[in-house]
Amino acid sequence: MSVHATAQTGFGSGTNDHYDRSRPSYPSESLAHIRSNAPSREKLNIAELGAGTGLFTRALLADPSWAQSVGTLKAVEPSQGMRDTFNAKTEDDRVSIQDGTFQQTNLPDGWADMVIIAQAWHWAHPNYDAGSAELARILKPDGVAVFIWNLEDKDGAAWVDQIRNVYEQYEDGTPQFRLGLWRQTFETKSYQALFAPQKEHEHAYTLSANLDVVLNRALSKSYVAIRPDDVKSTIKEELTKIIQRGDGQVKSKENPAEFEFPYKTLAIVAKKK
């Protein structure tokens, strides 16, 4: 099974609790949008691939538009550390998690009404064709695949663009979302043969944040997590200067140390042919 080396190390054991604490949950608007594109059944079999620590899983289970719709959710995650955190934080009899990858999920043929990949499909690079074939294999004939990302919106404020410019220089060729390599999926033979053209939906919003929130979010990135402590310290110093300068920052009236953190979700829906 193929897992990118940076993902293996950056999301390996010892990094998972920090990741879970530092990453934001998903907005209800995006969850409702996904629900509106699900097959018309009272209870859904859901496969969640690259499930990580369960951030998306828990958001789904808690959301009013989903709470009664989940029949069984089978999560797939290649990192043992991520799976351990998932199990520790996700308590629901409908949910289980197992080892697997995008190309080899180890799930039954035609089992899933919906496959959801949250904050992870860019790691399928370069195996988008094999990944698309696997998604189709585990989906029912009227099943739906959903790819969703929840990311800092660099167009939402100058300071967000500036902090991203700091840590993006450490990517070292990892297939990050911003590079758009994942869009190769929709040009593969398997995708075009097995899925209808994708439909995309964006939702912009803001979160309340402070300096610690921004620093912890940066340190949760796989390509930052693998850096030595002196490099992490340098990154934190540069980010602190940007936050203190606050270009385009919208500060809280109640607490000047807090400010708006612009975010954006992108949800892509692909229906099986």
C-alpha positions as CSV (number, residue, x, y, z in Angstrom):
1,M,0.0,0.0,0.0
2,S,1.3,3.4,-1.0
3,V,1.6,6.2,1.6
4,H,3.7,9.4,1.0
5,A,6.8,9.4,3.2
6,T,6.1,12.9,4.6
7,A,2.6,11.9,5.6
8,Q,3.9,8.7,7.3
9,T,6.4,10.7,9.4
10,G,4.5,14.0,9.8
11,F,1.3,12.3,10.9
12,G,3.0,9.4,12.7
13,S,2.8,8.4,16.3
14,G,3.4,11.3,18.7
15,T,2.0,14.0,16.4
16,N,-1.7,13.0,16.5
17,D,-3.0,14.6,19.7
18,H,-1.4,17.9,18.6
19,Y,-3.0,17.6,15.1
20,D,-6.4,16.9,16.6
21,R,-6.2,19.9,19.0
22,S,-4.9,22.3,16.4
23,R,-7.2,21.6,13.4
24,P,-10.6,23.2,13.2
25,S,-13.8,21.3,12.7
26,Y,-16.1,21.6,9.7
27,P,-18.8,24.2,9.2
28,S,-22.4,23.1,9.3
29,E,-23.1,24.7,5.9
30,S,-20.6,22.4,4.2
31,L,-21.9,19.3,6.0
32,A,-25.4,20.2,5.0
33,H,-24.3,20.6,1.4
34,I,-22.8,17.1,1.4
35,R,-26.0,15.6,3.0
36,S,-28.1,17.2,0.2
37,N,-26.1,15.2,-2.3
38,A,-26.3,11.8,-0.6
39,P,-28.4,9.0,-2.1
40,S,-32.1,9.0,-1.0
41,R,-32.0,6.5,1.8
42,E,-33.0,6.8,5.5
43,K,-29.7,5.2,6.7
44,L,-26.4,5.5,4.9
45,N,-23.4,3.3,4.7
46,I,-20.4,5.7,4.8
47,A,-16.8,5.0,4.0
48,E,-14.4,7.7,5.2
49,L,-11.0,7.4,3.7
50,G,-7.9,9.1,5.2
51,A,-10.0,9.6,8.3
52,G,-7.1,10.7,10.5
53,T,-7.9,11.4,14.1
54,G,-11.7,11.6,13.4
55,L,-12.1,15.4,13.2
56,F,-14.5,15.1,10.3
57,T,-16.1,11.9,11.6
58,R,-17.1,13.6,14.9
59,A,-18.4,16.7,13.1
60,L,-20.6,14.5,10.9
61,L,-22.0,12.5,13.8
62,A,-22.7,15.7,15.8
63,D,-24.3,17.7,12.9
64,P,-28.2,17.9,12.9
65,S,-28.4,17.2,9.2
66,W,-26.4,14.0,9.7
67,A,-27.1,12.7,13.2
68,Q,-29.9,10.4,12.2
69,S,-28.7,9.6,8.7
70,V,-25.5,7.5,9.5
71,G,-26.2,3.8,9.5
72,T,-22.7,2.5,9.5
73,L,-19.5,4.4,9.1
74,K,-16.3,2.5,8.2
75,A,-13.2,4.7,8.5
76,V,-9.9,3.9,6.8
77,E,-6.6,5.3,7.9
78,P,-3.0,4.1,7.3
79,S,-1.4,5.7,10.3
80,Q,-1.6,3.6,13.5
81,G,-1.1,6.8,15.6
82,M,-4.0,8.5,13.9
83,R,-6.2,5.4,14.4
84,D,-5.3,5.3,18.1
85,T,-6.4,8.9,18.5
86,F,-9.5,8.3,16.4
87,N,-10.6,5.4,18.7
88,A,-9.8,7.4,21.8
89,K,-12.0,10.3,20.8
90,T,-14.8,8.8,18.7
91,E,-17.3,6.8,20.7
92,D,-20.2,5.6,18.6
93,D,-21.3,2.0,18.0
94,R,-22.0,2.8,14.4
95,V,-18.3,3.6,13.7
96,S,-15.2,1.6,13.2
97,I,-11.7,2.3,11.8
98,Q,-9.2,0.0,10.0
99,D,-5.9,0.1,8.2
100,G,-6.0,0.9,4.5
101,T,-5.2,3.4,1.7
102,F,-7.0,5.2,-1.1
103,Q,-5.9,2.5,-3.5
104,Q,-6.5,-0.4,-1.1
105,T,-9.3,0.3,1.3
106,N,-10.0,-3.3,2.3
107,L,-13.7,-2.6,2.2
108,P,-16.3,-4.8,0.4
109,D,-17.5,-4.3,-3.2
110,G,-20.5,-2.1,-3.5
111,W,-20.9,-1.5,0.2
112,A,-20.9,2.3,0.5
113,D,-23.7,4.7,-0.3
114,M,-21.1,7.5,0.1
115,V,-17.4,7.7,0.3
116,I,-16.0,10.9,1.9
117,I,-12.4,12.0,1.9
118,A,-11.8,15.0,4.2
119,Q,-8.5,17.0,4.1
120,A,-6.7,14.1,2.5
121,W,-7.2,13.3,-1.2
122,H,-4.1,15.3,-2.2
123,W,-2.0,12.6,-0.6
124,A,-3.3,10.1,-3.2
125,H,-0.8,11.6,-5.6
126,P,0.2,10.3,-8.1
127,N,-2.2,7.3,-7.9
128,Y,-5.4,9.1,-8.8
129,D,-6.4,6.6,-11.4
130,A,-6.1,3.6,-9.1
131,G,-7.7,5.6,-6.3
132,S,-10.7,6.5,-8.5
133,A,-11.2,2.9,-9.5
134,E,-11.1,1.9,-5.8
135,L,-13.7,4.5,-4.9
136,A,-16.0,3.2,-7.6
137,R,-15.5,-0.4,-6.5
138,I,-16.7,0.1,-3.0
139,L,-19.6,2.4,-3.9
140,K,-23.1,1.2,-4.7
141,P,-24.4,1.8,-8.2
142,D,-26.0,5.1,-7.2
143,G,-23.2,6.0,-4.8
144,V,-21.4,9.3,-4.4
145,A,-17.8,10.3,-3.7
146,V,-17.1,13.5,-1.8
147,F,-13.8,15.3,-1.5
148,I,-13.7,18.1,1.1
149,W,-10.9,20.4,2.3
150,N,-11.1,22.9,5.1
151,L,-8.2,25.4,4.8
152,E,-6.9,28.8,5.7
153,D,-8.2,31.4,3.1
154,K,-5.1,33.3,1.9
155,D,-7.4,35.6,-0.1
156,G,-9.4,36.4,3.1
157,A,-6.7,38.7,4.7
158,A,-3.2,39.9,4.0
159,W,-1.8,38.3,7.2
160,V,-3.1,34.9,6.2
161,D,-1.3,35.1,2.8
162,Q,1.9,36.2,4.6
163,I,1.9,33.3,7.1
164,R,1.2,30.8,4.4
165,N,4.2,32.1,2.5
166,V,6.4,31.4,5.5
167,Y,5.6,27.7,5.9
168,E,4.9,26.8,2.3
169,Q,8.6,27.2,1.6
170,Y,9.1,24.0,3.6
171,E,6.8,21.8,1.5
172,D,9.7,20.2,-0.4
173,G,7.5,18.9,-3.2
174,T,4.8,17.3,-1.0
175,P,1.5,17.1,-2.9
176,Q,-0.2,19.8,-1.0
177,F,-3.8,20.9,-1.8
178,R,-2.8,24.4,-3.0
179,L,-0.7,22.9,-5.9
180,G,-3.9,21.5,-7.4
181,L,-2.2,18.2,-8.4
182,W,-5.3,16.4,-7.1
183,R,-7.3,17.8,-10.0
184,Q,-5.6,15.3,-12.2
185,T,-8.1,12.9,-10.7
186,F,-10.8,14.1,-13.0
187,E,-8.7,13.5,-16.1
188,T,-7.9,9.9,-15.4
189,K,-9.4,7.1,-17.4
190,S,-11.0,5.4,-14.3
191,Y,-12.6,8.6,-13.1
192,Q,-14.0,9.5,-16.5
193,A,-15.3,6.0,-17.1
194,L,-16.8,5.5,-13.7
195,F,-18.0,8.9,-12.5
196,A,-20.1,11.8,-13.8
197,P,-18.4,15.2,-14.0
198,Q,-17.7,16.6,-10.6
199,K,-19.6,19.5,-9.0
200,E,-17.8,22.0,-6.7
201,H,-19.0,24.1,-3.8
202,E,-17.1,26.7,-1.8
203,H,-18.0,28.1,1.6
204,A,-16.0,31.0,3.2
205,Y,-16.3,31.8,6.9
206,T,-14.2,33.0,9.8
207,L,-13.0,31.5,13.1
208,S,-12.0,33.2,16.3
209,A,-8.2,32.9,16.8
210,N,-5.2,34.1,18.7
211,L,-1.4,33.8,18.3
212,D,-1.4,30.3,19.8
213,V,-4.1,29.1,17.5
214,V,-2.1,30.2,14.4
215,L,1.2,28.7,15.7
216,N,-0.4,25.4,16.6
217,R,-2.1,25.2,13.3
218,A,1.1,25.7,11.4
219,L,3.0,23.1,13.5
220,S,0.3,20.5,12.7
221,K,1.3,20.5,9.1
222,S,3.1,17.4,8.1
223,Y,6.0,19.1,6.4
224,V,6.5,21.4,9.4
225,A,6.1,18.6,12.0
226,I,9.0,16.7,10.5
227,R,11.4,19.7,10.9
228,P,14.0,19.9,13.6
229,D,13.2,22.1,16.7
230,D,15.5,25.0,15.5
231,V,13.6,25.2,12.2
232,K,10.2,25.1,14.0
233,S,11.4,27.9,16.3
234,T,12.3,30.0,13.3
235,I,8.9,29.4,11.8
236,K,7.2,30.4,15.0
237,E,9.3,33.6,15.3
238,E,8.4,34.6,11.7
239,L,4.7,33.9,12.2
240,T,4.7,35.8,15.5
241,K,6.0,38.9,13.8
242,I,3.3,38.7,11.1
243,I,0.5,38.3,13.7
244,Q,1.8,41.2,15.8
245,R,2.0,43.4,12.7
246,G,-1.6,42.3,11.8
247,D,-1.9,43.4,8.2
248,G,-5.6,43.2,7.4
249,Q,-6.5,41.7,10.7
250,V,-10.0,42.0,12.1
251,K,-9.6,42.2,15.9
252,S,-12.2,41.2,18.5
253,K,-13.8,44.2,20.2
254,E,-14.0,42.2,23.5
255,N,-10.4,40.9,23.4
256,P,-7.7,42.6,21.4
257,A,-5.6,39.5,21.5
258,E,-8.2,37.6,19.4
259,F,-9.0,38.1,15.8
260,E,-10.8,36.6,12.8
261,F,-9.1,33.8,11.0
262,P,-10.5,33.5,7.4
263,Y,-11.2,29.9,6.3
264,K,-12.7,28.3,3.3
265,T,-14.1,24.8,2.6
266,L,-14.2,23.3,-0.9
267,A,-16.5,20.3,-1.3
268,I,-16.5,18.3,-4.5
269,V,-19.2,15.8,-5.3
270,A,-18.7,13.0,-7.8
271,K,-21.6,10.6,-8.6
272,K,-20.9,7.1,-9.8
273,K,-22.2,6.4,-13.3
